Amino acid sequence: MTSNSPAHDFLLPRLTALVDEAVSRGITRDVAVAVLIDLVTSPRFDTAAPGPTDDSAPHPLWDRGPDSLVLVNGVSPQGPHDPAAQDEADFVKPIPLFGPS
């Protein structure tokens, strides 16, 4: 079987010989082909998939440092409320449930 690809014509006889040698050493053809597929699709050979230990390039939108501002839906959440600070609850008069106040 030939193709218009020199790489195909170069690799096919070598892979066929490798599988035939594995079979002659007692490895079944299915196992030899499965191992070759596993090896070729691993990150070492498959350049289309990024390696699991590769880092992406730094980007200011998602890289954070220890002093970075935290945003939730584009808004910086407030920290814990200071109990001694005055807020609108200090000016609300409680309404008694039974009877006038």
Phi and psi in degrees as GROMACS dihedral restraints (atoms count N, CA, C in turn):
[ dihedral_restraints ]
;  ai    aj    ak    al  type     phi  dphi    fc
    3     4     5     6     1  -121.2    20    10
    4     5     6     7     1   163.3    20    10
    6     7     8     9     1  -139.6    20    10
    7     8     9    10     1  -177.8    20    10
    9    10    11    12     1   -84.7    20    10
   10    11    12    13     1     3.8    20    10
   12    13    14    15     1  -102.9    20    10
   13    14    15    16     1   120.4    20    10
   15    16    17    18     1   -62.1    20    10
   16    17    18    19     1   -33.0    20    10
   18    19    20    21     1   -64.8    20    10
   19    20    21    22     1   -42.8    20    10
   21    22    23    24     1   -60.6    20    10
   22    23    24    25     1   -47.9    20    10
   24    25    26    27     1   -65.1    20    10
   25    26    27    28     1   -29.4    20    10
   27    28    29    30     1   -77.2    20    10
   28    29    30    31     1   -43.6    20    10
   30    31    32    33     1   -83.3    20    10
   31    32    33    34     1   -32.8    20    10
   33    34    35    36     1   -56.9    20    10
   34    35    36    37     1   -51.0    20    10
   36    37    38    39     1   -63.8    20    10
   37    38    39    40     1   -32.5    20    10
   39    40    41    42     1   -71.2    20    10
   40    41    42    43     1   -40.7    20    10
   42    43    44    45     1   -68.2    20    10
   43    44    45    46     1   -39.1    20    10
   45    46    47    48     1   -61.7    20    10
   46    47    48    49     1   -43.5    20    10
   48    49    50    51     1   -64.6    20    10
   49    50    51    52     1   -38.5    20    10
   51    52    53    54     1   -64.1    20    10
   52    53    54    55     1   -44.3    20    10
   54    55    56    57     1   -66.5    20    10
   55    56    57    58     1   -41.5    20    10
   57    58    59    60     1   -62.4    20    10
   58    59    60    61     1   -38.6    20    10
   60    61    62    63     1   -67.1    20    10
   61    62    63    64     1   -40.0    20    10
   63    64    65    66     1   -61.9    20    10
   64    65    66    67     1   -40.6    20    10
   66    67    68    69     1   -65.0    20    10
   67    68    69    70     1   -39.9    20    10
   69    70    71    72     1   -66.8    20    10
   70    71    72    73     1   -21.4    20    10
   72    73    74    75     1   -93.7    20    10
   73    74    75    76     1     6.1    20    10
   75    76    77    78     1   102.2    20    10
   76    77    78    79     1     3.7    20    10
   78    79    80    81     1   -91.8    20    10
   79    80    81    82     1   132.5    20    10
   81    82    83    84     1   -68.1    20    10
   82    83    84    85     1   153.0    20    10
   84    85    86    87     1   -59.9    20    10
   85    86    87    88     1   -41.6    20    10
   87    88    89    90     1   -61.4    20    10
   88    89    90    91     1   -42.0    20    10
   90    91    92    93     1   -67.5    20    10
   91    92    93    94     1   -42.3    20    10
   93    94    95    96     1   -61.7    20    10
   94    95    96    97     1   -43.9    20    10
   96    97    98    99     1   -67.7    20    10
   97    98    99   100     1   -40.4    20    10
   99   100   101   102     1   -62.7    20    10
  100   101   102   103     1   -40.4    20    10
  102   103   104   105     1   -67.2    20    10
  103   104   105   106     1   -40.2    20    10
  105   106   107   108     1   -61.8    20    10
  106   107   108   109     1   -42.9    20    10
  108   109   110   111     1   -62.9    20    10
  109   110   111   112     1   -43.2    20    10
  111   112   113   114     1   -61.9    20    10
  112   113   114   115     1   -41.2    20    10
  114   115   116   117     1   -67.6    20    10
  115   116   117   118     1   -44.1    20    10
  117   118   119   120     1   -69.7    20    10
  118   119   120   121     1   -31.3    20    10
  120   121   122   123     1   -90.0    20    10
  121   122   123   124     1     2.1    20    10
  123   124   125   126     1   -73.4    20    10
  124   125   126   127     1   159.5    20    10
  126   127   128   129     1   -57.5    20    10
  127   128   129   130     1   -23.9    20    10
  129   130   131   132     1   -64.4    20    10
  130   131   132   133     1   -34.5    20    10
  132   133   134   135     1  -108.1    20    10
  133   134   135   136     1   -31.5    20    10
  135   136   137   138     1   -83.4    20    10
  136   137   138   139     1    99.0    20    10
  138   139   140   141     1   -80.1    20    10
  139   140   141   142     1    -8.9    20    10
  141   142   143   144     1   -73.9    20    10
  142   143   144   145     1   -32.4    20    10
  144   145   146   147     1   -96.8    20    10
  145   146   147   148     1   135.7    20    10
  147   148   149   150     1   -69.1    20    10
  148   149   150   151     1   149.3    20    10
  150   151   152   153     1   -69.6    20    10
  151   152   153   154     1   149.8    20    10
  153   154   155   156     1   -66.0    20    10
  154   155   156   157     1   -20.7    20    10
  156   157   158   159     1  -101.6    20    10
  157   158   159   160     1    -0.7    20    10
  159   160   161   162     1   -72.2    20    10
  160   161   162   163     1   146.4    20    10
  162   163   164   165     1  -104.8    20    10
  163   164   165   166     1   146.8    20    10
  165   166   167   168     1   -81.8    20    10
  166   167   168   169     1   162.1    20    10
  168   169   170   171     1   -67.0    20    10
  169   170   171   172     1   144.7    20    10
  171   172   173   174     1   -61.4    20    10
  172   173   174   175     1   142.5    20    10
  174   175   176   177     1  -143.1    20    10
  175   176   177   178     1   131.7    20    10
  177   178   179   180     1   -65.5    20    10
  178   179   180   181     1   -20.2    20    10
  180   181   182   183     1   -76.6    20    10
  181   182   183   184     1   -28.2    20    10
  183   184   185   186     1  -124.9    20    10
  184   185   186   187     1    -7.1    20    10
  186   187   188   189     1   -85.9    20    10
  187   188   189   190     1   130.5    20    10
  189   190   191   192     1  -123.6    20    10
  190   191   192   193     1   147.5    20    10
  192   193   194   195     1  -114.2    20    10
  193   194   195   196     1  -179.5    20    10
  195   196   197   198     1   -64.8    20    10
  196   197   198   199     1   -23.6    20    10
  198   199   200   201     1  -102.8    20    10
  199   200   201   202     1    11.7    20    10
  201   202   203   204     1   -69.9    20    10
  202   203   204   205     1   146.8    20    10
  204   205   206   207     1   -77.3    20    10
  205   206   207   208     1   134.1    20    10
  207   208   209   210     1   -89.8    20    10
  208   209   210   211     1   130.0    20    10
  210   211   212   213     1  -122.2    20    10
  211   212   213   214     1   137.6    20    10
  213   214   215   216     1  -122.5    20    10
  214   215   216   217     1   114.8    20    10
  216   217   218   219     1    54.0    20    10
  217   218   219   220     1    39.9    20    10
  219   220   221   222     1    79.0    20    10
  220   221   222   223     1     3.9    20    10
  222   223   224   225     1  -122.4    20    10
  223   224   225   226     1   139.5    20    10
  225   226   227   228     1   -79.1    20    10
  226   227   228   229     1   118.9    20    10
  228   229   230   231     1   -70.3    20    10
  229   230   231   232     1   147.4    20    10
  231   232   233   234     1   -81.1    20    10
  232   233   234   235     1   149.8    20    10
  234   235   236   237     1   -74.8    20    10
  235   236   237   238     1  -170.3    20    10
  237   238   239   240     1   -62.0    20    10
  238   239   240   241     1   144.5    20    10
  240   241   242   243     1   -71.5    20    10
  241   242   243   244     1   135.9    20    10
  243   244   245   246     1   -77.6    20    10
  244   245   246   247     1   117.1    20    10
  246   247   248   249     1   -61.3    20    10
  247   248   249   250     1   -26.2    20    10
  249   250   251   252     1   -85.3    20    10
  250   251   252   253     1   -10.5    20    10
  252   253   254   255     1   -77.7    20    10
  253   254   255   256     1   145.9    20    10
  255   256   257   258     1   -82.1    20    10
  256   257   258   259     1   140.0    20    10
  258   259   260   261     1  -144.3    20    10
  259   260   261   262     1  -172.4    20    10
  261   262   263   264     1   -62.9    20    10
  262   263   264   265     1   -23.4    20    10
  264   265   266   267     1   -67.5    20    10
  265   266   267   268     1   -21.5    20    10
  267   268   269   270     1   -72.3    20    10
  268   269   270   271     1   -15.6    20    10
  270   271   272   273     1  -111.5    20    10
  271   272   273   274     1     8.8    20    10
  273   274   275   276     1   -95.5    20    10
  274   275   276   277     1   128.2    20    10
  276   277   278   279     1   -88.4    20    10
  277   278   279   280     1   128.2    20    10
  279   280   281   282     1   -66.9    20    10
  280   281   282   283     1   144.0    20    10
  282   283   284   285     1  -102.8    20    10
  283   284   285   286     1   123.4    20    10
  285   286   287   288     1   -71.7    20    10
  286   287   288   289     1   144.4    20    10
  288   289   290   291     1   -76.1    20    10
  289   290   291   292     1   -35.1    20    10
  291   292   293   294     1  -124.5    20    10
  292   293   294   295     1   112.2    20    10
  294   295   296   297     1    89.3    20    10
  295   296   297   298     1   169.8    20    10
  297   298   299   300     1   -75.1    20    10
  298   299   300   301     1   159.5    20    10
